[in-house]
């Protein structure tokens, strides 16, 4: 019993089986209805043909009886008539008609009578007619014939009546059979049609009540998944096909939800990513429309140094710890996401009387607390850009983040470790930067760039040296400082081209100054560019310049101990005879490690170490420590920023080997370099 029930469950649990079975059943009933209709149609035709035949027989029987009646009436008149002239024709016609009708009855297969042929009253009608006519002649013989004639006429009448009665009975029986066949056909067609209609209604009911709702439910699940609703759970289905589909769909939903979680979250920190941040912030702003919110971008200052010094695993741990600390600082109302390697986005409602800068200041202070990375304790700082917005459904999150990025950029320009609120002027400055990037590309073709040279004076030697400096005179903005257009060149990808232009133009001028040295500033992008060493050597060969006459200056921000390509390039250049100088030495994060990683020929002190001399007693100690460090590794030391006479003695006393600044000279044009050093030589001789 249980096996039978299980089989039925499997049979009716299949959508395909149910639909195919229903269609097959409907088709079978339709065929059955057709067969029944055809069979009954044949039966009706047969019964109709039988009725027609019986009707024809009955009509012939009636006409035969009528002919017999005419013969009997003619016989009666003939027996009483005195003349045979009229009677003979009438009797003959009646006999002929009886014969014709009798032949038709026989041809129809009607059994006329059961008597032997010898006793057939219709045999030899011509003799019967002759006997009647003979009676009219009179005599004793005629009287005896009358009795036989009347007897025969009576037999013919009885037989005719019997034939009529039998034919009518057969006709009535045929009619009854036809009516019965019609009724049976109607019953069979009605019954088969009714069963077919019931099956169709049952199938329709099953489709409407069970199949279509299940399909609609499955369609709803599919539509929900297509629209990204991964929180709905795929229900159960009794239909085998939908049940087989629901399992994979539920698996897909779970996997898609897991993938979505991955796509909307940062694997290293578990925080939402940029995409999730945008969606979450949009929802928050839509539901809390009456409040003011602070959106921020937070960047870890010099995070690359942490990765390089402690490894990327430690960097990932640091990012995670910073995210946790900021999340704890914000509380449950704030939304925080990691939107870059060392960048976080934040949004939180502001309490009455609290500004975004207040919150940002707290975050800056919180970030300065040390982080424990196992055996290391790391102290970092962060820079923030802030945008305050009012809750609304029309806020463009992307634009808000762009504004926060502008404010963050301002924080970095202001020295990092601070927070800056966005202002419309920043957008104007960013637009100017973008315009500068575009205009810089045209500056090459329009000859807007030129080279100037600032003298460098040796303390004890009589060497002559200049530093090559590039200048850009914009047709509308005037002189654009290098601190503005050099970053623009790096952002726009023009730094390599600009660096090549500087080297070409500087070496062309330098080729006319024999007996002098020259310093050329290099961008980190140049050192990482393939073929830079070959290009520099080719330029020196073109202008017949010995590499030892050139100082190649790199900035401390290059971090060559972490940049293998740059380190290899510098080693190659030094081996080729070029001298390498480290610019802005003494204040940056990586000064000590860079001096340890590479043997520089010269250290150029950061001008901040020189400008405070005479104002801050501690500045002298810092200067002397930096100079001592540089001289200890055998490097020359250049003091930049010598703008006043009192700075000369202090820098010389500290051990600087070269001096440079506005006190001696501002940057001069190329055609003034030779005259400058001739005048300087004359002044030195006179002194």
N, C-alpha and C positions, 0 to 999 in steps of 0.2 A: 504493500500500500504506500509506504513511504517512498519507494523507488518510483512508483507511478506518479505520485505527487511531485517528486523532484523533477521528473521528466517533463511534466506539464508546466512546472515553474520555469524550467529552462526554455521550453517551447514558447510560452507566452511572454517570457521576459526578454525576448529578442524583438527589437523593432523590425528588423528585416523579416523575421519569420512571421510576425503578426501581419505586416503589410502584404508580404507575398502570399501568405496563407489566405488572407481576406480576399485578395485579388483573384487567387486561384478558385476560391469557393464561389465568388461572384461569377467568374467565368464559367465554372462548372454548372451553376444554376442557370446561367444564360443559355448554355448549350442544352441543358436539360429542357428548359422552356422551349427552345427551338425544336428539339426532337419531339417533345410532346405535341407542340403545335403542328409540326409536319405530319406526325403519325395520325393525329386526330383529323387533320385536313384530308389525308388519304382516306380515312374511314368515312368522313362525311361525304367525300366525293363518291365513294363506293355505295354508301347508303342512298345518296341522291340519285345515282344511276339506277339503283334497284327500284327506288320509288318511281322514277320516270318509266322504267320498264313495266312495273306493275300497273301504273296508271294507263299506259298504252294497252296492256293486256285487258284491263278492266273496260277501257273504252271499246276495244275490239269485241269483248264479250257482250257489252251492251248492244253494239251494232249487230252482232251475230244473233242475239236474242230478238232484236227488232226484226231482222230478216226472217227468222223462224216464225215470228208472229205474223208477218206479211204472208208467208207461205200458207199458214193455217187459215188466215182470213180469205186468201185466194182460193184455197181448197173448199172452204165452206161455201163461197159464192159459186164455185164451179160445180159443186154437188147439187145445187138447187137450180142452176141455170139450165136452160134448154138448148142453148147454143154454145159451142166451144170456141167460137171465133175470138172473143175478147178474153176468155178465161185462159186460153192456151198461152198467150203472150205473157200475161201476168204471172202465171205459174212458172213459166220458163225463167222470167227475170228474177223471181224470188229464189228459185233453185240456184241460179247462177250466183246471186248475191250471197246465198248461204255458203256455196262452195268457196267463194272468194274470202269471206270472213273466216271460214273454217281453215283455209290455207294459212291466213295470217296468224290465227291462233296457234296452229301447229308450228309455224315458223318461229314463233316466240317461245317455243318449248313448253307450251301449256299442255298439261295432261287433260284431254277433253273428257274422257270417261274411262271407266274400268271394265267395260263389257268387251267380250271378244269381238273381232272384226266382223264375224258373221252376223252378230246382233247389233251392229252399228246402225242406228236409225237414219244416219245421214249418208249411208252408202247407196249408190244407184238411185240418186234423186230423179234422174231422168225417167226411170221405170215408175217411180212414185207419181211423177207428173202424168205419165202415160196412163197409169191406173186411174187417176182422177178423171182424166178426159174420157176414159172408157166408161166410167160410171154414168157419164152424161148420155150415153147411147141408150141407157135403160136396160131392162132385162134382169133375169134372176142373178146373173153373174155380177152385174153392177151392184146389186144390193149386198152381195157377199164382200165385194171389194171395199165398200164403204166402211164396213167394220174394221177391216185391216188398215185402211187409210187413216181413219180416226185414231186407231190405236197407235199407228206410227207417228201421227201428228202429236198425239199426247206425249209419246216418248221423247220426241224431239223437243217439245216444250219443256218437259221436266229437265232434260239434259241441259237445255239452254239456260233455264233458271239456275240450275246447279252451277253451271259454268260462271254465270254472272255473280252468283253469291260467293263462289270461291275466288274469283278475280278481285271482287271488292274486298273480301277478307284479306287477300294477299296485299292489296294496296294499303289497307289500313295498317296491316302488320309492318309494311315497309315504312309507312309514315311514323309509326311508333318507334321503330328502330332508328330512324333519322333523328327524331326528337330526342331519344335517349342518347344518341351519339353526340348531338349538340350539347345536351346538358352535361355529359361526361367531359367533353372538350372544355366547356366553360369552367367546370369544376377543377380540372387538371391545370388549366392555364391560370385560373385564379389562385389555386393552391401553390403552384410553382412560383408565380409572380409574387404572392404574399411572402413566401419564404425568402425569395430574392430580396424583396424590399426590407424584410426584417433583418437579413444579414447586412445589407447596405446600411440600414439605420444603426445596427450594432457596431459596424465598423466606424461609421461616422461618429457615433457616441464615444467610441474608444479613442478616436483621433482627437475629438474636441475635448474630451474629459481627461485623457491620460497623455496621449502622445504630444499634441500641440503645446499644452502647458509645460511639459518637460522640455520640449525643444525651445520654447520661449524662455524658460528659466536658464537653459544652457546658453541661449543667445545673450541673455542679460549678463551672464558671467563673462562671456567672451567680449561683449561690448565694454563691460567694466574693466577687464584686463587691458583691452585696447586703449582705453582712456586713461590708463595708469592707476586705477584703483586696485591696489594690491592688498588692501586690508580685508576685502570680502573673502569669505571662505566658500569654496566650491562644495555645494551640498551633495547628498547621495541621490542616486537614481536607480530605479528598478529595471529600466530598459538596458539590455546588455551593452548596446553600442554607446549609449550616453554614459553608462557606468564605466565602460572601458575608457571613455574620453575624460571623464571627470577626474580620474586618478592622475593621469599625466598633467591635466590642467592645474590641479592642486599642487603637484610637484613644481610645475612651471611657475605658479604664483609664488610659492615659497622661495624658489631659486631667484625669481625676478625681484622679490622683495629683498633677498639677501644682496643681489647685485645692486639694487637701488640703494640699499644701505651703504654698500661700498662706493657707489657712484656719488652718494650724497654725504659721505663722511671721509675723514682723513684717516688712513690706516695707522699712521704713526701715533696720533694723539687721541683718536676716537672722537674728535670734534667734527662738527659739520664742515663741509667744504664750501666754496664760493656759491655753487648752485643752490645748495640747501640753505645757505645764509640768505640769499636773495628771496627764496620762497618763504622762509620763516619770517623774515623782516616784513615782507609784503603782507602776510597774514597779521602780524603784530600791529602794523600801522593801520590796517583796516579795522581791527577790532578795538583799538585804543585811540580813536580819532581825536579825542579832546586833549590829549597829553602832548608834551614836547619830548622829543627823543634826541639822543646823541648817537650819531654814527661815527665810528672811528676806524682808522687803519693804523695798526701798530706794527712797527718794524724793529727787529732786533739789531742793534748797532754792531757792525763788524762781526756778524754771525759767521762769516766765512772763516775768520781767524779761529773760532772755536772748533769748527769742523777740521781745519787743517792742523791745529795743535793737539786736539784730543781725539780726533777720529769722528767719522760720520755717525757711528753708534752713539757716541756721547752727545753729538749734536742733536740726534733724534730724541734722546732722553731729555736734553735741555728744553727742546721745543715742547715736549709733552709736559714737563714740569711748569714751564711758563704758562701754558694753556690752562693747567689745573689751578695755578695761583690766580690768574686773571678771572677764571670762572668763579673761584671762591670769593674773590673781591667783588664781583658783580652781583652775586646772589642768583636767586631763581628767576628774576625778571629779565635779566640780561641775556642776550644771544651773542655767542662768540663762535667764530669759525676760523679755521686755518685756510687762508686763501693763497698762500705761497710758501716757499721753502722756509722763510723766516718772517712771514707776514701774517698778521691776524686781522680779521674784521670783527667789529663789535657794534652792537646796538642795544641801547637800554633806555627805558623811560626815565626822565629826570624828575626828581622831587621838586616841589615848589621852592624857589629861592636857590636852587642848585644849578650851576652852569655846567656845560660840557667840559670846560677847562678845569673845573674843580675835580670832576671825576677823573679826567686825564692826569691831573697832577698826582692824584692818589695812585693811579696805575704806574706812573713813572717811579714814584717812591717805592711801591711794592716790588717792582722789577729789580730795584737795586739791591735788594736783600740777597745774600749768597745762595747759590743752588748747589746741592750736594750731588755730585756725579760719581758715586762710589768712592774711589780714593782721591778724587779731585773735589775742590770747592771752587766754583766759578762765579764770578761777579760780572754781570752784564748791565747794559743800559738799553733803553728803548726810546724810539722816537714815535710821536703820535701826530696824526692829522685828524681834526675834528670837524664835523658838520652837524649843526643843530637843525632839526626839521620838526614840523608839526605833523601829527598823525593824519593820514589821508590815504584813500585808495588810489590817488592819482600820482603818488610820488614815484619818480623814476629812480629805482635802486641803483642802476648802472651809473646814472649821472651823479647820484649822491656819492658813490664810491670813487668816481673820478675826481669829484671835488675834494673828498677826503685825501685822495692820493696827492693832489696839489698841495694841500696843507701839510701832508707828511713830507713831501719834497722840501717845503719851506723849513720844516723842523731840521732836516738833515743839513740844509744850507746854513742854518743858524747854529750849527755845532753839535747836533744830535743831543740825546738825553734830555729832551724837552717835548712839549706839546704845543701845537699851533692850531688855531681855529681858522677855518676857511673864510676867505673874503673874496668878493668879486675881482679884486685886483690881481689875485693869484691866477684867475682864468685869463686875464689880460696878459700877465707875464708868461703864462704857458703858451698863449697864442703867439706872443712875440718870439718865444723860443722856437716854436714850430716854424714861424716865418723866417727866423734866422737860419734854421737848418735848410730851408728851401733856398734862401738867398745866398747861402754860403756856396752852394753848388754852382751858382752863376758867377761867384766872385773869381773863380779860376779863369773863366773865359773873358771876363770883363777887366782883368788886371787890377782888381781892387785890393789884392794882397801885396804886401811889401815886407822886406826884412830890415830891421834895425839892429844895432849892436851896442851892448853895454860893456864898457871896459872892466877888466878884472885886474887889480894891482897886486903884485907880489910884495910881501913884506921885506924879504931879504934879498930876493933875486931881481934881476933887471929884465925878466921876461915880459913880453907883451901878450896880452890875451883879451879876447872879447867873448861875450856870450851872444849867440844868435837868437833873436827874438822876432816872432812874426807879428805883424800888425794888419788890421783890416779896417779900411775906411769905407764905411757903408755910404752909398749915395744919398740916403735919406736920414740915417741915424748918426752919421758921422763916424768917429773912431769907436769901434766896438772893442772892449778890452778882451784880452786872451782868456781871462777867467770866465767869460761869457761864451765866446765862440768855440773854444777848445772843447768844452763839454758838449756843445751842440754838434761839433764834428764827430765826437765819439758816439753820440746817440744816433746820428743819421747814417753812420757807416762811412763817413768821409775822412776819418782820421788817418787811414793809411795813405790815401791820396794827398791829404794835406801834409803829412809827414814827408812824403817823397818830394813834394814841391819845396818844402822848407830845406831839405838836404840839398836838392839841386841848386836852388837859388843861393843858399849860404856858401856852398863850396865854390860856386862860380865867383862870388865876391872874394872869398878867402884865397882863391888862387892868385890874386893880385897883391897879397900881403905876405911876402916871404919873411921868414924869421918870426912869425907870430903863431900863437896857439888859439884854438877856438873851442868853445863848449856848445853842444847842440842838445836840446832837450828831446827825449824820446818818449813816446806814449807806450804804455803796456801793450796796446793793440798792435803797434809796429813790431815789437819783439816777438809777438805770437804769430805774425804773418809769415807765411812760407816765402822764402827767397829774399828776406830782408838783408841778410848778411851779404849775399851775392850782389844785391842792388847797391849797397853802401860801398863795397869794394870797387864795383864798376864805376861809380861816381868819382871815387878817389883817383882811380886810374885815368878817368876822362880829364880831370883837372890837375893831374900830376901832384897830388897831395899825399904826403906820407901819413899813414894811420896814426903814428905816435903824436902827431900834432893836434889830434882831435880828442876832446873829452866828450864822452856820451853820457848825458845825465838821465838817470831814471829816478822816479819818485819813490818814496817809502811805501806808498799805497800799492806798488807793484807786488809786494810780498813774494819775492823771487824764491824764497825758501819753500813756498808752497806751489810755485808755478814751474814745473819741470821744463817746459818749452822755453820760457824766458831765461831760466838759469843756464840751459844749454846754449842758448843764443849769446848770452853775455860772456860765457866762458870762451866760446868760439871767437867772438869779437876781441876779447882781451888777448887771446893767443895770436890773433892776427896783428896785434900791435896797438889797437885802440886802447885808450885809457877810459876807465869806467868811474863815474862819479855818482854818489847817492845824494839826491836833493832832499831838502826839508828834513834833514837829520836832527834828531834830538827830542822830538815831542811825540812822535807816533807810537803806536802800539808795538810795532815789530822792529824797532831800531836795533835792539840788542841781538835778536835772532838773525836779522839780515847781515849784520856785521860778522856774526859767527859763521853764516852759511857761505858768504862770498867775500873775497878779498877786494875791496874797493881801493881805487887809487886816490880817490878824493871824497871828502865828506863836505857837503854844503849845509851849514847850520840853518835851521829854520829861523826866519827873520824875527820870530817872536822871542827867541833867546837873546837877541841883540837889542831890540827896541826898548826893553825894560831896564837895561843897564843904567845905573845911576839913580833909578827910582825905587827899585826893590833890592835890598841887600842880598836876598836869597838868589836873585837872578844871576849874580856873579858866580856863586857856587855852582849853580846849574850849568852855566856856560863853561866854566872850567872843567866840570866833570865830563861834559860832552866832548870838549876838545881833547882832554886827556885820553878818553876812550879811543877817539879817532887816531891820535898820534901814536897810541900804544900799538895799534895794528898796522902802523906804517903809512897811514893815509895823510894826504894834504888836507887842510881844513880851510874852507872859504867862509868868511863871515859876510852874510848878505844884510842889506838894510842899513848900511853905514850912511846915515843921513846927516849926522852932526859930528863935529870935530871931537867931542869928548868920548865918542864911542870908539875912536881909533886906538887910544891908549889902552882901554880895557880889553879890547879884542886881541891886541898884540901881546899884552901881558898874559892873557889866557893861553897863548900859544898858537893863534891862528896864523896860517901861512899866506893867506890871500884875503883881500878886502874888496868889497863891491858895494856900491850904493850911490845915491843921489849926491852925496857930499863930493864924490869924485866926478861923476858925470851921469846924466840921464842917458837913456839909449839914444844913439846918434845914427845918422844915415851912413850908408856904406862909403860914400865919397868923402866923408869927414873923418874916417877912422885913421888914416895915415897921418893927417895933420894933427889929430888929437895926440897921438903918441909922440910925434916930433915935438910938440909944445910941452908935453909932460916931461920928455927927456931934457929939454932945455931948462925947465924949472928945477928939475932934480939936480942938474949940473950947477946951476946958480946957487942952489941951497947948499 
